[in-house]
């Protein structure tokens, strides 16, 4: 059996993992084509990601919502993982 202090440390490290306090992956998204003349929904999606002008970059969390937005406007943006 482990000494009391080691058991407490082990429980604390397990608790932090369970609560989701781990590093989350992120995506760097850059607008490479103009929004002019695009579908209104595609322009709104780009703006929801914080992209308004050519060359704008934003860092977003790598989650299904962000991936869905990128799938919709993938022809307008370039994506790199961080």
mmCIF file of the N, C-alpha and C atoms, coordinates in Angstrom:
data_MODEL
# 
_entry.id   MODEL 
# 
loop_
_atom_site.group_PDB 
_atom_site.id 
_atom_site.type_symbol 
_atom_site.label_atom_id 
_atom_site.label_alt_id 
_atom_site.label_comp_id 
_atom_site.label_asym_id 
_atom_site.label_entity_id 
_atom_site.label_seq_id 
_atom_site.pdbx_PDB_ins_code 
_atom_site.Cartn_x 
_atom_site.Cartn_y 
_atom_site.Cartn_z 
_atom_site.occupancy 
_atom_site.B_iso_or_equiv 
_atom_site.pdbx_formal_charge 
_atom_site.auth_seq_id 
_atom_site.auth_comp_id 
_atom_site.auth_asym_id 
_atom_site.auth_atom_id 
_atom_site.pdbx_PDB_model_num 
ATOM 1   N N  . UNK A 1 1  ? 0.832   -1.173 0.000   1.00 0.00 ? 1  UNK A N  1 
ATOM 2   C CA . UNK A 1 1  ? 0.000   0.000  0.000   1.00 0.00 ? 1  UNK A CA 1 
ATOM 3   C C  . UNK A 1 1  ? 0.883   1.245  0.000   1.00 0.00 ? 1  UNK A C  1 
ATOM 4   N N  . UNK A 1 2  ? 0.465   2.249  -0.776  1.00 0.00 ? 2  UNK A N  1 
ATOM 5   C CA . UNK A 1 2  ? 1.216   3.495  -0.891  1.00 0.00 ? 2  UNK A CA 1 
ATOM 6   C C  . UNK A 1 2  ? 1.032   4.358  0.352   1.00 0.00 ? 2  UNK A C  1 
ATOM 7   N N  . UNK A 1 3  ? 2.045   5.166  0.672   1.00 0.00 ? 3  UNK A N  1 
ATOM 8   C CA . UNK A 1 3  ? 1.882   6.118  1.765   1.00 0.00 ? 3  UNK A CA 1 
ATOM 9   C C  . UNK A 1 3  ? 0.762   7.113  1.435   1.00 0.00 ? 3  UNK A C  1 
ATOM 10  N N  . UNK A 1 4  ? 0.210   7.697  2.459   1.00 0.00 ? 4  UNK A N  1 
ATOM 11  C CA . UNK A 1 4  ? -0.947  8.574  2.317   1.00 0.00 ? 4  UNK A CA 1 
ATOM 12  C C  . UNK A 1 4  ? -0.692  9.735  1.348   1.00 0.00 ? 4  UNK A C  1 
ATOM 13  N N  . UNK A 1 5  ? 0.466   10.372 1.425   1.00 0.00 ? 5  UNK A N  1 
ATOM 14  C CA . UNK A 1 5  ? 0.758   11.526 0.565   1.00 0.00 ? 5  UNK A CA 1 
ATOM 15  C C  . UNK A 1 5  ? 0.779   11.127 -0.913  1.00 0.00 ? 5  UNK A C  1 
ATOM 16  N N  . UNK A 1 6  ? 1.317   9.954  -1.223  1.00 0.00 ? 6  UNK A N  1 
ATOM 17  C CA . UNK A 1 6  ? 1.350   9.500  -2.614  1.00 0.00 ? 6  UNK A CA 1 
ATOM 18  C C  . UNK A 1 6  ? -0.051  9.167  -3.120  1.00 0.00 ? 6  UNK A C  1 
ATOM 19  N N  . UNK A 1 7  ? -0.883  8.601  -2.260  1.00 0.00 ? 7  UNK A N  1 
ATOM 20  C CA . UNK A 1 7  ? -2.262  8.294  -2.667  1.00 0.00 ? 7  UNK A CA 1 
ATOM 21  C C  . UNK A 1 7  ? -3.016  9.577  -2.975  1.00 0.00 ? 7  UNK A C  1 
ATOM 22  N N  . UNK A 1 8  ? -2.806  10.613 -2.153  1.00 0.00 ? 8  UNK A N  1 
ATOM 23  C CA . UNK A 1 8  ? -3.485  11.888 -2.380  1.00 0.00 ? 8  UNK A CA 1 
ATOM 24  C C  . UNK A 1 8  ? -3.042  12.519 -3.698  1.00 0.00 ? 8  UNK A C  1 
ATOM 25  N N  . UNK A 1 9  ? -1.746  12.464 -3.987  1.00 0.00 ? 9  UNK A N  1 
ATOM 26  C CA . UNK A 1 9  ? -1.240  13.016 -5.245  1.00 0.00 ? 9  UNK A CA 1 
ATOM 27  C C  . UNK A 1 9  ? -1.824  12.268 -6.435  1.00 0.00 ? 9  UNK A C  1 
ATOM 28  N N  . UNK A 1 10 ? -1.903  10.956 -6.314  1.00 0.00 ? 10 UNK A N  1 
ATOM 29  C CA . UNK A 1 10 ? -2.439  10.137 -7.395  1.00 0.00 ? 10 UNK A CA 1 
ATOM 30  C C  . UNK A 1 10 ? -3.908  10.473 -7.652  1.00 0.00 ? 10 UNK A C  1 
ATOM 31  N N  . UNK A 1 11 ? -4.669  10.631 -6.577  1.00 0.00 ? 11 UNK A N  1 
ATOM 32  C CA . UNK A 1 11 ? -6.083  10.985 -6.729  1.00 0.00 ? 11 UNK A CA 1 
ATOM 33  C C  . UNK A 1 11 ? -6.233  12.364 -7.349  1.00 0.00 ? 11 UNK A C  1 
ATOM 34  N N  . UNK A 1 12 ? -5.404  13.303 -6.951  1.00 0.00 ? 12 UNK A N  1 
ATOM 35  C CA . UNK A 1 12 ? -5.484  14.665 -7.482  1.00 0.00 ? 12 UNK A CA 1 
ATOM 36  C C  . UNK A 1 12 ? -5.185  14.683 -8.977  1.00 0.00 ? 12 UNK A C  1 
ATOM 37  N N  . UNK A 1 13 ? -4.182  13.931 -9.404  1.00 0.00 ? 13 UNK A N  1 
ATOM 38  C CA . UNK A 1 13 ? -3.858  13.912 -10.831 1.00 0.00 ? 13 UNK A CA 1 
ATOM 39  C C  . UNK A 1 13 ? -4.966  13.235 -11.630 1.00 0.00 ? 13 UNK A C  1 
ATOM 40  N N  . UNK A 1 14 ? -5.593  12.221 -11.070 1.00 0.00 ? 14 UNK A N  1 
ATOM 41  C CA . UNK A 1 14 ? -6.709  11.557 -11.739 1.00 0.00 ? 14 UNK A CA 1 
ATOM 42  C C  . UNK A 1 14 ? -7.896  12.499 -11.835 1.00 0.00 ? 14 UNK A C  1 
ATOM 43  N N  . UNK A 1 15 ? -8.171  13.246 -10.781 1.00 0.00 ? 15 UNK A N  1 
ATOM 44  C CA . UNK A 1 15 ? -9.285  14.186 -10.778 1.00 0.00 ? 15 UNK A CA 1 
ATOM 45  C C  . UNK A 1 15 ? -9.133  15.234 -11.870 1.00 0.00 ? 15 UNK A C  1 
ATOM 46  N N  . UNK A 1 16 ? -7.929  15.761 -12.040 1.00 0.00 ? 16 UNK A N  1 
ATOM 47  C CA . UNK A 1 16 ? -7.738  16.798 -13.057 1.00 0.00 ? 16 UNK A CA 1 
ATOM 48  C C  . UNK A 1 16 ? -7.942  16.238 -14.460 1.00 0.00 ? 16 UNK A C  1 
ATOM 49  N N  . UNK A 1 17 ? -7.571  14.986 -14.697 1.00 0.00 ? 17 UNK A N  1 
ATOM 50  C CA . UNK A 1 17 ? -7.809  14.376 -16.004 1.00 0.00 ? 17 UNK A CA 1 
ATOM 51  C C  . UNK A 1 17 ? -9.290  14.159 -16.234 1.00 0.00 ? 17 UNK A C  1 
ATOM 52  N N  . UNK A 1 18 ? -10.011 13.742 -15.201 1.00 0.00 ? 18 UNK A N  1 
ATOM 53  C CA . UNK A 1 18 ? -11.434 13.475 -15.322 1.00 0.00 ? 18 UNK A CA 1 
ATOM 54  C C  . UNK A 1 18 ? -12.200 14.760 -15.602 1.00 0.00 ? 18 UNK A C  1 
ATOM 55  N N  . UNK A 1 19 ? -11.815 15.851 -15.005 1.00 0.00 ? 19 UNK A N  1 
ATOM 56  C CA . UNK A 1 19 ? -12.513 17.125 -15.190 1.00 0.00 ? 19 UNK A CA 1 
ATOM 57  C C  . UNK A 1 19 ? -12.236 17.753 -16.546 1.00 0.00 ? 19 UNK A C  1 
ATOM 58  N N  . UNK A 1 20 ? -11.386 17.154 -17.348 1.00 0.00 ? 20 UNK A N  1 
ATOM 59  C CA . UNK A 1 20 ? -11.125 17.669 -18.683 1.00 0.00 ? 20 UNK A CA 1 
ATOM 60  C C  . UNK A 1 20 ? -10.110 18.788 -18.731 1.00 0.00 ? 20 UNK A C  1 
ATOM 61  N N  . UNK A 1 21 ? -9.227  18.859 -17.782 1.00 0.00 ? 21 UNK A N  1 
ATOM 62  C CA . UNK A 1 21 ? -8.230  19.917 -17.758 1.00 0.00 ? 21 UNK A CA 1 
ATOM 63  C C  . UNK A 1 21 ? -6.978  19.466 -18.492 1.00 0.00 ? 21 UNK A C  1 
ATOM 64  N N  . UNK A 1 22 ? -7.163  19.071 -19.739 1.00 0.00 ? 22 UNK A N  1 
ATOM 65  C CA . UNK A 1 22 ? -6.015  18.663 -20.537 1.00 0.00 ? 22 UNK A CA 1 
ATOM 66  C C  . UNK A 1 22 ? -5.933  19.583 -21.753 1.00 0.00 ? 22 UNK A C  1 
ATOM 67  N N  . UNK A 1 23 ? -4.810  19.583 -22.409 1.00 0.00 ? 23 UNK A N  1 
ATOM 68  C CA . UNK A 1 23 ? -4.604  20.458 -23.560 1.00 0.00 ? 23 UNK A CA 1 
ATOM 69  C C  . UNK A 1 23 ? -5.514  20.036 -24.706 1.00 0.00 ? 23 UNK A C  1 
ATOM 70  N N  . UNK A 1 24 ? -6.231  21.005 -25.242 1.00 0.00 ? 24 UNK A N  1 
ATOM 71  C CA . UNK A 1 24 ? -7.129  20.733 -26.348 1.00 0.00 ? 24 UNK A CA 1 
ATOM 72  C C  . UNK A 1 24 ? -6.464  21.170 -27.647 1.00 0.00 ? 24 UNK A C  1 
ATOM 73  N N  . UNK A 1 25 ? -6.608  20.365 -28.684 1.00 0.00 ? 25 UNK A N  1 
ATOM 74  C CA . UNK A 1 25 ? -6.026  20.708 -29.978 1.00 0.00 ? 25 UNK A CA 1 
ATOM 75  C C  . UNK A 1 25 ? -6.732  21.932 -30.548 1.00 0.00 ? 25 UNK A C  1 
ATOM 76  N N  . UNK A 1 26 ? -6.018  22.661 -31.388 1.00 0.00 ? 26 UNK A N  1 
ATOM 77  C CA . UNK A 1 26 ? -6.625  23.838 -32.000 1.00 0.00 ? 26 UNK A CA 1 
ATOM 78  C C  . UNK A 1 26 ? -6.276  23.886 -33.484 1.00 0.00 ? 26 UNK A C  1 
ATOM 79  N N  . UNK A 1 27 ? -7.058  24.647 -34.224 1.00 0.00 ? 27 UNK A N  1 
ATOM 80  C CA . UNK A 1 27 ? -6.887  24.794 -35.660 1.00 0.00 ? 27 UNK A CA 1 
ATOM 81  C C  . UNK A 1 27 ? -6.643  26.261 -35.989 1.00 0.00 ? 27 UNK A C  1 
ATOM 82  N N  . UNK A 1 28 ? -5.666  26.513 -36.845 1.00 0.00 ? 28 UNK A N  1 
ATOM 83  C CA . UNK A 1 28 ? -5.432  27.870 -37.336 1.00 0.00 ? 28 UNK A CA 1 
ATOM 84  C C  . UNK A 1 28 ? -6.097  27.951 -38.707 1.00 0.00 ? 28 UNK A C  1 
ATOM 85  N N  . UNK A 1 29 ? -7.056  28.863 -38.833 1.00 0.00 ? 29 UNK A N  1 
ATOM 86  C CA . UNK A 1 29 ? -7.844  28.991 -40.052 1.00 0.00 ? 29 UNK A CA 1 
ATOM 87  C C  . UNK A 1 29 ? -7.543  30.343 -40.683 1.00 0.00 ? 29 UNK A C  1 
ATOM 88  N N  . UNK A 1 30 ? -7.263  30.339 -41.993 1.00 0.00 ? 30 UNK A N  1 
ATOM 89  C CA . UNK A 1 30 ? -6.930  31.573 -42.702 1.00 0.00 ? 30 UNK A CA 1 
ATOM 90  C C  . UNK A 1 30 ? -7.845  31.715 -43.910 1.00 0.00 ? 30 UNK A C  1 
ATOM 91  N N  . UNK A 1 31 ? -8.438  32.888 -44.073 1.00 0.00 ? 31 UNK A N  1 
ATOM 92  C CA . UNK A 1 31 ? -9.285  33.169 -45.228 1.00 0.00 ? 31 UNK A CA 1 
ATOM 93  C C  . UNK A 1 31 ? -8.384  33.488 -46.420 1.00 0.00 ? 31 UNK A C  1 
ATOM 94  N N  . UNK A 1 32 ? -8.465  32.682 -47.484 1.00 0.00 ? 32 UNK A N  1 
ATOM 95  C CA . UNK A 1 32 ? -7.582  32.869 -48.637 1.00 0.00 ? 32 UNK A CA 1 
ATOM 96  C C  . UNK A 1 32 ? -8.331  33.341 -49.884 1.00 0.00 ? 32 UNK A C  1 
ATOM 97  N N  . UNK A 1 33 ? -9.652  33.272 -49.880 1.00 0.00 ? 33 UNK A N  1 
ATOM 98  C CA . UNK A 1 33 ? -10.449 33.763 -51.008 1.00 0.00 ? 33 UNK A CA 1 
ATOM 99  C C  . UNK A 1 33 ? -11.486 34.755 -50.496 1.00 0.00 ? 33 UNK A C  1 
ATOM 100 N N  . UNK A 1 34 ? -11.919 35.624 -51.377 1.00 0.00 ? 34 UNK A N  1 
ATOM 101 C CA . UNK A 1 34 ? -12.856 36.685 -51.015 1.00 0.00 ? 34 UNK A CA 1 
ATOM 102 C C  . UNK A 1 34 ? -14.246 36.144 -50.691 1.00 0.00 ? 34 UNK A C  1 
ATOM 103 N N  . UNK A 1 35 ? -14.947 36.858 -49.819 1.00 0.00 ? 35 UNK A N  1 
ATOM 104 C CA . UNK A 1 35 ? -16.331 36.519 -49.480 1.00 0.00 ? 35 UNK A CA 1 
ATOM 105 C C  . UNK A 1 35 ? -17.313 37.187 -50.437 1.00 0.00 ? 35 UNK A C  1 
ATOM 106 N N  . UNK A 1 36 ? -16.818 38.062 -51.274 1.00 0.00 ? 36 UNK A N  1 
ATOM 107 C CA . UNK A 1 36 ? -17.663 38.786 -52.215 1.00 0.00 ? 36 UNK A CA 1 
ATOM 108 C C  . UNK A 1 36 ? -18.320 37.826 -53.211 1.00 0.00 ? 36 UNK A C  1 
ATOM 109 N N  . UNK A 1 37 ? -19.636 37.929 -53.340 1.00 0.00 ? 37 UNK A N  1 
ATOM 110 C CA . UNK A 1 37 ? -20.370 37.104 -54.294 1.00 0.00 ? 37 UNK A CA 1 
ATOM 111 C C  . UNK A 1 37 ? -20.662 35.695 -53.821 1.00 0.00 ? 37 UNK A C  1 
ATOM 112 N N  . UNK A 1 38 ? -20.342 35.377 -52.594 1.00 0.00 ? 38 UNK A N  1 
ATOM 113 C CA . UNK A 1 38 ? -20.585 34.028 -52.055 1.00 0.00 ? 38 UNK A CA 1 
ATOM 114 C C  . UNK A 1 38 ? -21.986 33.936 -51.476 1.00 0.00 ? 38 UNK A C  1 
ATOM 115 N N  . UNK A 1 39 ? -22.431 32.723 -51.232 1.00 0.00 ? 39 UNK A N  1 
ATOM 116 C CA . UNK A 1 39 ? -23.732 32.517 -50.603 1.00 0.00 ? 39 UNK A CA 1 
ATOM 117 C C  . UNK A 1 39 ? -23.761 33.205 -49.240 1.00 0.00 ? 39 UNK A C  1 
ATOM 118 N N  . UNK A 1 40 ? -24.906 33.741 -48.906 1.00 0.00 ? 40 UNK A N  1 
ATOM 119 C CA . UNK A 1 40 ? -25.064 34.461 -47.641 1.00 0.00 ? 40 UNK A CA 1 
ATOM 120 C C  . UNK A 1 40 ? -24.727 33.570 -46.444 1.00 0.00 ? 40 UNK A C  1 
ATOM 121 N N  . UNK A 1 41 ? -25.117 32.303 -46.524 1.00 0.00 ? 41 UNK A N  1 
ATOM 122 C CA . UNK A 1 41 ? -24.837 31.385 -45.411 1.00 0.00 ? 41 UNK A CA 1 
ATOM 123 C C  . UNK A 1 41 ? -23.340 31.121 -45.269 1.00 0.00 ? 41 UNK A C  1 
ATOM 124 N N  . UNK A 1 42 ? -22.607 31.110 -46.391 1.00 0.00 ? 42 UNK A N  1 
ATOM 125 C CA . UNK A 1 42 ? -21.167 30.888 -46.332 1.00 0.00 ? 42 UNK A CA 1 
ATOM 126 C C  . UNK A 1 42 ? -20.462 32.108 -45.745 1.00 0.00 ? 42 UNK A C  1 
ATOM 127 N N  . UNK A 1 43 ? -20.934 33.293 -46.093 1.00 0.00 ? 43 UNK A N  1 
ATOM 128 C CA . UNK A 1 43 ? -20.371 34.527 -45.534 1.00 0.00 ? 43 UNK A CA 1 
ATOM 129 C C  . UNK A 1 43 ? -20.615 34.561 -44.026 1.00 0.00 ? 43 UNK A C  1 
ATOM 130 N N  . UNK A 1 44 ? -21.822 34.183 -43.613 1.00 0.00 ? 44 UNK A N  1 
ATOM 131 C CA . UNK A 1 44 ? -22.153 34.167 -42.181 1.00 0.00 ? 44 UNK A CA 1 
ATOM 132 C C  . UNK A 1 44 ? -21.290 33.156 -41.433 1.00 0.00 ? 44 UNK A C  1 
ATOM 133 N N  . UNK A 1 45 ? -21.031 32.013 -42.054 1.00 0.00 ? 45 UNK A N  1 
ATOM 134 C CA . UNK A 1 45 ? -20.182 30.993 -41.427 1.00 0.00 ? 45 UNK A CA 1 
ATOM 135 C C  . UNK A 1 45 ? -18.762 31.516 -41.256 1.00 0.00 ? 45 UNK A C  1 
ATOM 136 N N  . UNK A 1 46 ? -18.230 32.165 -42.282 1.00 0.00 ? 46 UNK A N  1 
ATOM 137 C CA . UNK A 1 46 ? -16.879 32.730 -42.194 1.00 0.00 ? 46 UNK A CA 1 
ATOM 138 C C  . UNK A 1 46 ? -16.809 33.777 -41.086 1.00 0.00 ? 46 UNK A C  1 
ATOM 139 N N  . UNK A 1 47 ? -17.823 34.621 -41.005 1.00 0.00 ? 47 UNK A N  1 
ATOM 140 C CA . UNK A 1 47 ? -17.836 35.655 -39.966 1.00 0.00 ? 47 UNK A CA 1 
ATOM 141 C C  . UNK A 1 47 ? -17.960 35.046 -38.575 1.00 0.00 ? 47 UNK A C  1 
ATOM 142 N N  . UNK A 1 48 ? -18.673 33.920 -38.462 1.00 0.00 ? 48 UNK A N  1 
ATOM 143 C CA . UNK A 1 48 ? -18.789 33.266 -37.153 1.00 0.00 ? 48 UNK A CA 1 
ATOM 144 C C  . UNK A 1 48 ? -17.446 32.705 -36.687 1.00 0.00 ? 48 UNK A C  1 
ATOM 145 N N  . UNK A 1 49 ? -16.557 32.448 -37.642 1.00 0.00 ? 49 UNK A N  1 
ATOM 146 C CA . UNK A 1 49 ? -15.203 32.003 -37.304 1.00 0.00 ? 49 UNK A CA 1 
ATOM 147 C C  . UNK A 1 49 ? -14.257 33.186 -37.090 1.00 0.00 ? 49 UNK A C  1 
ATOM 148 N N  . UNK A 1 50 ? -14.751 34.401 -37.292 1.00 0.00 ? 50 UNK A N  1 
ATOM 149 C CA . UNK A 1 50 ? -13.921 35.588 -37.099 1.00 0.00 ? 50 UNK A CA 1 
ATOM 150 C C  . UNK A 1 50 ? -13.146 35.985 -38.334 1.00 0.00 ? 50 UNK A C  1 
ATOM 151 N N  . UNK A 1 51 ? -13.574 35.522 -39.503 1.00 0.00 ? 51 UNK A N  1 
ATOM 152 C CA . UNK A 1 51 ? -12.886 35.816 -40.755 1.00 0.00 ? 51 UNK A CA 1 
ATOM 153 C C  . UNK A 1 51 ? -13.713 36.809 -41.562 1.00 0.00 ? 51 UNK A C  1 
ATOM 154 N N  . UNK A 1 52 ? -13.172 38.001 -41.792 1.00 0.00 ? 52 UNK A N  1 
ATOM 155 C CA . UNK A 1 52 ? -13.916 39.024 -42.525 1.00 0.00 ? 52 UNK A CA 1 
ATOM 156 C C  . UNK A 1 52 ? -13.180 39.510 -43.770 1.00 0.00 ? 52 UNK A C  1 
ATOM 157 N N  . UNK A 1 53 ? -11.866 39.421 -43.786 1.00 0.00 ? 53 UNK A N  1 
ATOM 158 C CA . UNK A 1 53 ? -11.074 39.898 -44.919 1.00 0.00 ? 53 UNK A CA 1 
ATOM 159 C C  . UNK A 1 53 ? -10.075 38.828 -45.341 1.00 0.00 ? 53 UNK A C  1 
ATOM 160 N N  . UNK A 1 54 ? -9.655  38.902 -46.587 1.00 0.00 ? 54 UNK A N  1 
ATOM 161 C CA . UNK A 1 54 ? -8.635  37.981 -47.075 1.00 0.00 ? 54 UNK A CA 1 
ATOM 162 C C  . UNK A 1 54 ? -7.379  38.174 -46.227 1.00 0.00 ? 54 UNK A C  1 
ATOM 163 N N  . UNK A 1 55 ? -6.803  37.079 -45.798 1.00 0.00 ? 55 UNK A N  1 
ATOM 164 C CA . UNK A 1 55 ? -5.597  37.135 -44.975 1.00 0.00 ? 55 UNK A CA 1 
ATOM 165 C C  . UNK A 1 55 ? -5.865  37.068 -43.486 1.00 0.00 ? 55 UNK A C  1 
ATOM 166 N N  . UNK A 1 56 ? -7.118  37.235 -43.067 1.00 0.00 ? 56 UNK A N  1 
ATOM 167 C CA . UNK A 1 56 ? -7.448  37.104 -41.642 1.00 0.00 ? 56 UNK A CA 1 
ATOM 168 C C  . UNK A 1 56 ? -7.167  35.684 -41.176 1.00 0.00 ? 56 UNK A C  1 
ATOM 169 N N  . UNK A 1 57 ? -6.597  35.568 -39.994 1.00 0.00 ? 57 UNK A N  1 
ATOM 170 C CA . UNK A 1 57 ? -6.351  34.262 -39.380 1.00 0.00 ? 57 UNK A CA 1 
ATOM 171 C C  . UNK A 1 57 ? -7.021  34.224 -38.021 1.00 0.00 ? 57 UNK A C  1 
ATOM 172 N N  . UNK A 1 58 ? -7.456  33.043 -37.640 1.00 0.00 ? 58 UNK A N  1 
ATOM 173 C CA . UNK A 1 58 ? -8.045  32.851 -36.322 1.00 0.00 ? 58 UNK A CA 1 
ATOM 174 C C  . UNK A 1 58 ? -7.681  31.462 -35.828 1.00 0.00 ? 58 UNK A C  1 
ATOM 175 N N  . UNK A 1 59 ? -7.625  31.313 -34.526 1.00 0.00 ? 59 UNK A N  1 
ATOM 176 C CA . UNK A 1 59 ? -7.365  30.008 -33.917 1.00 0.00 ? 59 UNK A CA 1 
ATOM 177 C C  . UNK A 1 59 ? -8.649  29.564 -33.239 1.00 0.00 ? 59 UNK A C  1 
ATOM 178 N N  . UNK A 1 60 ? -9.120  28.384 -33.610 1.00 0.00 ? 60 UNK A N  1 
ATOM 179 C CA . UNK A 1 60 ? -10.371 27.841 -33.094 1.00 0.00 ? 60 UNK A CA 1 
ATOM 180 C C  . UNK A 1 60 ? -10.108 26.468 -32.492 1.00 0.00 ? 60 UNK A C  1 
ATOM 181 N N  . UNK A 1 61 ? -10.932 26.036 -31.543 1.00 0.00 ? 61 UNK A N  1 
ATOM 182 C CA . UNK A 1 61 ? -10.770 24.693 -30.981 1.00 0.00 ? 61 UNK A CA 1 
ATOM 183 C C  . UNK A 1 61 ? -11.109 23.633 -32.023 1.00 0.00 ? 61 UNK A C  1 
ATOM 184 N N  . UNK A 1 62 ? -10.418 22.512 -31.934 1.00 0.00 ? 62 UNK A N  1 
ATOM 185 C CA . UNK A 1 62 ? -10.670 21.407 -32.864 1.00 0.00 ? 62 UNK A CA 1 
ATOM 186 C C  . UNK A 1 62 ? -11.819 20.580 -32.306 1.00 0.00 ? 62 UNK A C  1 
ATOM 187 N N  . UNK A 1 63 ? -13.037 20.885 -32.736 1.00 0.00 ? 63 UNK A N  1 
ATOM 188 C CA . UNK A 1 63 ? -14.213 20.155 -32.285 1.00 0.00 ? 63 UNK A CA 1 
ATOM 189 C C  . UNK A 1 63 ? -15.160 19.965 -33.470 1.00 0.00 ? 63 UNK A C  1 
ATOM 190 N N  . UNK A 1 64 ? -16.194 19.157 -33.317 1.00 0.00 ? 64 UNK A N  1 
ATOM 191 C CA . UNK A 1 64 ? -17.094 18.889 -34.448 1.00 0.00 ? 64 UNK A CA 1 
ATOM 192 C C  . UNK A 1 64 ? -17.764 20.144 -35.020 1.00 0.00 ? 64 UNK A C  1 
ATOM 193 N N  . UNK A 1 65 ? -18.074 21.122 -34.177 1.00 0.00 ? 65 UNK A N  1 
ATOM 194 C CA . UNK A 1 65 ? -18.714 22.341 -34.668 1.00 0.00 ? 65 UNK A CA 1 
ATOM 195 C C  . UNK A 1 65 ? -17.781 23.098 -35.616 1.00 0.00 ? 65 UNK A C  1 
ATOM 196 N N  . UNK A 1 66 ? -16.536 23.253 -35.211 1.00 0.00 ? 66 UNK A N  1 
ATOM 197 C CA . UNK A 1 66 ? -15.573 23.961 -36.048 1.00 0.00 ? 66 UNK A CA 1 
ATOM 198 C C  . UNK A 1 66 ? -15.298 23.180 -37.323 1.00 0.00 ? 66 UNK A C  1 
ATOM 199 N N  . UNK A 1 67 ? -15.159 21.861 -37.211 1.00 0.00 ? 67 UNK A N  1 
ATOM 200 C CA . UNK A 1 67 ? -14.914 21.025 -38.396 1.00 0.00 ? 67 UNK A CA 1 
ATOM 201 C C  . UNK A 1 67 ? -16.068 21.127 -39.396 1.00 0.00 ? 67 UNK A C  1 
ATOM 202 N N  . UNK A 1 68 ? -17.298 21.208 -38.898 1.00 0.00 ? 68 UNK A N  1 
ATOM 203 C CA . UNK A 1 68 ? -18.456 21.354 -39.774 1.00 0.00 ? 68 UNK A CA 1 
ATOM 204 C C  . UNK A 1 68 ? -18.435 22.672 -40.528 1.00 0.00 ? 68 UNK A C  1 
ATOM 205 N N  . UNK A 1 69 ? -18.057 23.737 -39.842 1.00 0.00 ? 69 UNK A N  1 
ATOM 206 C CA . UNK A 1 69 ? -17.967 25.047 -40.484 1.00 0.00 ? 69 UNK A CA 1 
ATOM 207 C C  . UNK A 1 69 ? -16.883 25.041 -41.558 1.00 0.00 ? 69 UNK A C  1 
ATOM 208 N N  . UNK A 1 70 ? -15.760 24.401 -41.247 1.00 0.00 ? 70 UNK A N  1 
ATOM 209 C CA . UNK A 1 70 ? -14.668 24.322 -42.216 1.00 0.00 ? 70 UNK A CA 1 
ATOM 210 C C  . UNK A 1 70 ? -15.098 23.502 -43.429 1.00 0.00 ? 70 UNK A C  1 
ATOM 211 N N  . UNK A 1 71 ? -15.860 22.439 -43.207 1.00 0.00 ? 71 UNK A N  1 
ATOM 212 C CA . UNK A 1 71 ? -16.344 21.618 -44.319 1.00 0.00 ? 71 UNK A CA 1 
ATOM 213 C C  . UNK A 1 71 ? -17.233 22.440 -45.248 1.00 0.00 ? 71 UNK A C  1 
ATOM 214 N N  . UNK A 1 72 ? -18.015 23.349 -44.682 1.00 0.00 ? 72 UNK A N  1 
ATOM 215 C CA . UNK A 1 72 ? -18.923 24.174 -45.477 1.00 0.00 ? 72 UNK A CA 1 
ATOM 216 C C  . UNK A 1 72 ? -18.164 25.199 -46.320 1.00 0.00 ? 72 UNK A C  1 
ATOM 217 N N  . UNK A 1 73 ? -17.168 25.837 -45.743 1.00 0.00 ? 73 UNK A N  1 
ATOM 218 C CA . UNK A 1 73 ? -16.450 26.899 -46.465 1.00 0.00 ? 73 UNK A CA 1 
ATOM 219 C C  . UNK A 1 73 ? -15.000 26.507 -46.747 1.00 0.00 ? 73 UNK A C  1 
ATOM 220 N N  . UNK A 1 74 ? -14.743 25.242 -46.885 1.00 0.00 ? 74 UNK A N  1 
ATOM 221 C CA . UNK A 1 74 ? -13.388 24.753 -47.114 1.00 0.00 ? 74 UNK A CA 1 
ATOM 222 C C  . UNK A 1 74 ? -12.727 25.307 -48.361 1.00 0.00 ? 74 UNK A C  1 
ATOM 223 N N  . UNK A 1 75 ? -13.531 25.675 -49.351 1.00 0.00 ? 75 UNK A N  1 
ATOM 224 C CA . UNK A 1 75 ? -12.979 26.226 -50.591 1.00 0.00 ? 75 UNK A CA 1 
ATOM 225 C C  . UNK A 1 75 ? -12.520 27.679 -50.430 1.00 0.00 ? 75 UNK A C  1 
ATOM 226 N N  . UNK A 1 76 ? -12.817 28.293 -49.287 1.00 0.00 ? 76 UNK A N  1 
ATOM 227 C CA . UNK A 1 76 ? -12.431 29.684 -49.034 1.00 0.00 ? 76 UNK A CA 1 
ATOM 228 C C  . UNK A 1 76 ? -11.262 29.816 -48.063 1.00 0.00 ? 76 UNK A C  1 
ATOM 229 N N  . UNK A 1 77 ? -10.951 28.752 -47.336 1.00 0.00 ? 77 UNK A N  1 
ATOM 230 C CA . UNK A 1 77 ? -9.986  28.849 -46.241 1.00 0.00 ? 77 UNK A CA 1 
ATOM 231 C C  . UNK A 1 77 ? -8.870  27.824 -46.379 1.00 0.00 ? 77 UNK A C  1 
ATOM 232 N N  . UNK A 1 78 ? -7.778  28.087 -45.658 1.00 0.00 ? 78 UNK A N  1 
ATOM 233 C CA . UNK A 1 78 ? -6.729  27.084 -45.476 1.00 0.00 ? 78 UNK A CA 1 
ATOM 234 C C  . UNK A 1 78 ? -6.652  26.801 -43.980 1.00 0.00 ? 78 UNK A C  1 
ATOM 235 N N  . UNK A 1 79 ? -6.391  25.548 -43.648 1.00 0.00 ? 79 UNK A N  1 
ATOM 236 C CA . UNK A 1 79 ? -6.418  25.122 -42.248 1.00 0.00 ? 79 UNK A CA 1 
ATOM 237 C C  . UNK A 1 79 ? -5.116  24.416 -41.906 1.00 0.00 ? 79 UNK A C  1 
ATOM 238 N N  . UNK A 1 80 ? -4.542  24.774 -40.754 1.00 0.00 ? 80 UNK A N  1 
ATOM 239 C CA . UNK A 1 80 ? -3.382  24.062 -40.223 1.00 0.00 ? 80 UNK A CA 1 
ATOM 240 C C  . UNK A 1 80 ? -3.663  23.710 -38.773 1.00 0.00 ? 80 UNK A C  1 
ATOM 241 N N  . UNK A 1 81 ? -3.169  22.556 -38.352 1.00 0.00 ? 81 UNK A N  1 
ATOM 242 C CA . UNK A 1 81 ? -3.354  22.127 -36.963 1.00 0.00 ? 81 UNK A CA 1 
ATOM 243 C C  . UNK A 1 81 ? -2.212  22.660 -36.124 1.00 0.00 ? 81 UNK A C  1 
ATOM 244 N N  . UNK A 1 82 ? -2.553  23.082 -34.912 1.00 0.00 ? 82 UNK A N  1 
ATOM 245 C CA . UNK A 1 82 ? -1.530  23.569 -33.976 1.00 0.00 ? 82 UNK A CA 1 
ATOM 246 C C  . UNK A 1 82 ? -1.335  22.578 -32.870 1.00 0.00 ? 82 UNK A C  1 
# 
